[in-house]
């Protein structure tokens, strides 16, 4: 949940750290995780992604196939910054 003040709060299963709260413990109450979050998306395979207000991108959770985009296969239980290329489409006239 992203509150009106742009803070990220999470609850639920946390097998692989997909809640991004620094541990792998399930929680049935919402807990604060991060400030300045514009968008949060839960992935289908125990991972989550965020877009912060400064347009940086973060990922957490299961990474057995490299799906977090961290260039490795280590699971994360905190949101880590992920770098990727933005490609600009060129218009042909």
C-alpha positions as CSV (number, residue, x, y, z in Angstrom):
1,X,0.0,0.0,0.0
2,X,1.3,3.5,-0.8
3,X,-0.2,6.1,1.5
4,X,-1.0,9.7,0.6
5,X,2.4,10.8,1.9
6,X,4.1,8.4,-0.6
7,X,5.3,5.9,2.0
8,X,5.2,2.2,1.2
9,X,3.6,-0.1,3.8
10,X,3.5,-3.9,3.3
11,X,1.9,-7.0,4.8
12,X,1.6,-10.7,3.9
13,X,3.7,-13.7,3.1
14,X,7.4,-13.0,2.9
15,X,9.1,-16.3,2.1
16,X,11.9,-14.8,0.0
17,X,11.9,-11.2,1.4
18,X,9.5,-10.1,-1.3
19,X,8.0,-7.5,1.2
20,X,11.3,-5.7,1.3
21,X,11.3,-5.1,5.0
22,X,14.7,-6.5,5.8
23,X,13.8,-10.1,6.9
24,X,11.9,-13.1,5.6
25,X,9.2,-13.1,8.3
26,X,5.5,-13.1,7.4
27,X,3.4,-10.3,8.8
28,X,-0.4,-9.9,9.2
29,X,-0.1,-6.2,10.0
30,X,1.0,-3.4,7.7
31,X,4.6,-2.2,8.4
32,X,6.4,0.8,7.0
33,X,9.2,0.1,4.5
34,X,10.2,3.1,2.4
35,X,9.5,6.8,1.8
36,X,9.0,8.5,-1.6
37,X,7.4,5.7,-3.5
38,X,5.4,6.4,-6.7
39,X,4.5,2.9,-7.7
40,X,4.7,-0.6,-6.3
41,X,4.1,-3.9,-8.1
42,X,4.1,-7.4,-6.6
43,X,5.5,-10.0,-9.1
44,X,4.0,-13.4,-9.7
45,X,7.1,-15.4,-8.4
46,X,7.8,-14.0,-4.9
47,X,9.3,-10.7,-5.9
48,X,8.3,-7.0,-5.9
49,X,9.3,-3.9,-7.7
50,X,9.0,-0.2,-6.9
51,X,9.4,3.1,-8.7
52,X,10.4,5.9,-6.4
53,X,9.5,9.6,-6.9
54,X,13.0,10.3,-8.3
55,X,12.3,7.6,-10.9
56,X,14.8,5.2,-9.5
57,X,13.7,1.5,-9.7
58,X,14.0,-1.1,-6.9
59,X,13.5,-4.8,-6.6
60,X,13.3,-7.3,-3.8
61,X,12.5,-11.0,-3.2
62,X,13.2,-14.3,-5.0
63,X,15.9,-14.0,-7.7
64,X,16.7,-17.6,-8.5
65,X,16.5,-16.9,-12.3
66,X,17.9,-13.4,-12.1
67,X,14.4,-11.8,-12.5
68,X,15.2,-8.9,-10.2
69,X,17.7,-7.5,-12.7
70,X,20.6,-7.4,-10.2
71,X,23.0,-9.3,-12.5
72,X,23.1,-12.2,-10.1
73,X,20.9,-14.9,-8.6
74,X,20.8,-13.9,-4.9
75,X,17.5,-13.3,-3.2
76,X,17.0,-9.9,-1.5
77,X,14.9,-8.9,1.5
78,X,15.4,-5.2,1.0
79,X,14.7,-3.1,-2.1
80,X,17.9,-2.8,-4.1
81,X,18.4,-0.2,-6.8
82,X,18.2,-1.8,-10.3
83,X,19.8,-0.1,-13.2
84,X,18.5,-0.6,-16.7
85,X,18.7,1.2,-20.0
86,X,15.9,3.3,-21.3
87,X,15.7,3.2,-25.1
88,X,14.3,6.1,-26.9
89,X,12.3,5.2,-30.0
90,X,13.4,7.1,-33.1
91,X,10.8,8.5,-35.4
92,X,11.6,8.1,-39.1
93,X,10.4,10.9,-41.3
